[in-house]
Amino acid sequence: MSSSLFSLEGKTVAVVGAGSGIGRAVAEGCAAHEGRVVCLDINPEPAQETADTILGKGGHAEAACVDLCDGGSVEAVFSTIRERHGSLDVLVCTPAMNVRKPLLDYTDEEFDRVIGLNLKGGLHAMQSAGRIMSDQGSGSIIMFSSIRSLLVEPGQGVYAATKAGILQMARALAAELGPKGVRVNAVAPGVVETPLTEPIKDDANWYRAYADRNILGRWAQPEEMVGATVFLASEAASYVTGTVIFVDAGWTATDGRFTPPGM
Ligand SMILES: NC(=O)c1ccc[n+]([C@@H]2O[C@H](COP(=O)([O-])OP(=O)(O)OC[C@H]3O[C@@H](n4cnc5c(N)ncnc54)[C@H](O)[C@@H]3O)[C@@H](O)[C@H]2O)c1
């Protein structure tokens, strides 16, 4: 065992979605914990920027392009990683999209687009990493869910369904691959300031309402998702599988509406 429980030294870590938001922060965080990080994204330039930032700090990183919606592309990229580095030890998968609108107005095309990335794309990543990790007899898969896997609001029906769905697939995969030495878990953020949530930040009332909804009374920065992710990736989580860590400042612990006088 490594001298540090949370060290990722010697591990090859693939981060899909590393070009933005939480994926970028997590890629940098895994590198700061000594991981050899492969920054993957459908947009190659921002993924390369993340890799360059890591390299600039003396870490180990490279970048490549992958489209999660194309199962063949995911399979090819993950196989190349294994060939180049000898193993694929950790997968972190962040990409997701949202079309906010009432269910009565949802078109089939919008439904297919959201499900196609959030659920089918997630499945592609789990399948390709799962096959490699089963074969090598070890690995940790970390999927990104959301508080929306439990709680909804108007306009979030389809997105919420995908975030609950990814959790159930992660739990099933944990059960299927546990005997092969592969752990599968999820991180469920509250509200995090990233390009995905930029439109909310532009609306002061909306932004404040979400901050007031959690115990700490504020939004998270993407870097605040690193701790849970590195934990799940590392030997510190050797007995942790099939679970979800809510990193939500207590959003799911309280109803957040009212503090009685004197409390
Ligand atoms: N930001 C939040 O407040 C928040 C809250 C709860 C859950 N989450 C979850 O966290 C995860 C990351 O969110 P974020 O805010 O960092 O998003 P983001 O939009 O900032 O980043 C997503 C990244 O995924 C990449 N991507 C998109 N489609 C892709 C594809 N087909 N193949 C490969 N890469 C693709 C994008 O290029 C981008 O770099 C998502 O699963 C989201 O549901 C976010």
The ligand as an ORCA input file, in Angstrom:
! r2SCAN-3c Opt
* xyz 0 1
  N     -22.530     21.949    -12.341
  C     -23.424     21.550    -11.457
  O     -24.012     22.350    -10.703
  C     -23.753     20.092    -11.317
  C     -24.665     19.717    -10.320
  C     -24.993     18.374    -10.181
  C     -24.427     17.426    -11.026
  N     -23.547     17.819    -11.986
  C     -23.004     16.784    -12.867
  O     -21.595     16.893    -12.924
  C     -21.140     16.509    -14.213
  C     -20.198     17.556    -14.786
  O     -20.878     18.784    -14.907
  P     -20.131     20.136    -15.299
  O     -20.928     21.229    -14.694
  O     -18.678     20.019    -15.031
  O     -20.377     20.157    -16.907
  P     -19.634     20.999    -18.057
  O     -20.678     21.246    -19.072
  O     -18.886     22.165    -17.489
  O     -18.542     19.976    -18.632
  C     -18.913     18.854    -19.366
  C     -17.756     18.425    -20.256
  O     -18.167     17.238    -20.981
  C     -17.749     17.360    -22.319
  N     -18.610     16.561    -23.193
  C     -19.864     16.872    -23.616
  N     -20.321     15.932    -24.455
  C     -19.349     15.000    -24.556
  C     -19.233     13.776    -25.281
  N     -20.220     13.337    -26.100
  N     -18.103     13.048    -25.165
  C     -17.089     13.492    -24.361
  N     -17.136     14.643    -23.668
  C     -18.255     15.386    -23.753
  C     -17.874     18.846    -22.622
  O     -17.096     19.213    -23.755
  C     -17.375     19.459    -21.324
  O     -15.968     19.643    -21.361
  C     -22.406     16.236    -15.047
  O     -22.648     14.836    -15.049
  C     -23.500     16.952    -14.293
  O     -24.772     16.325    -14.468
  C     -23.205     19.131    -12.163
*
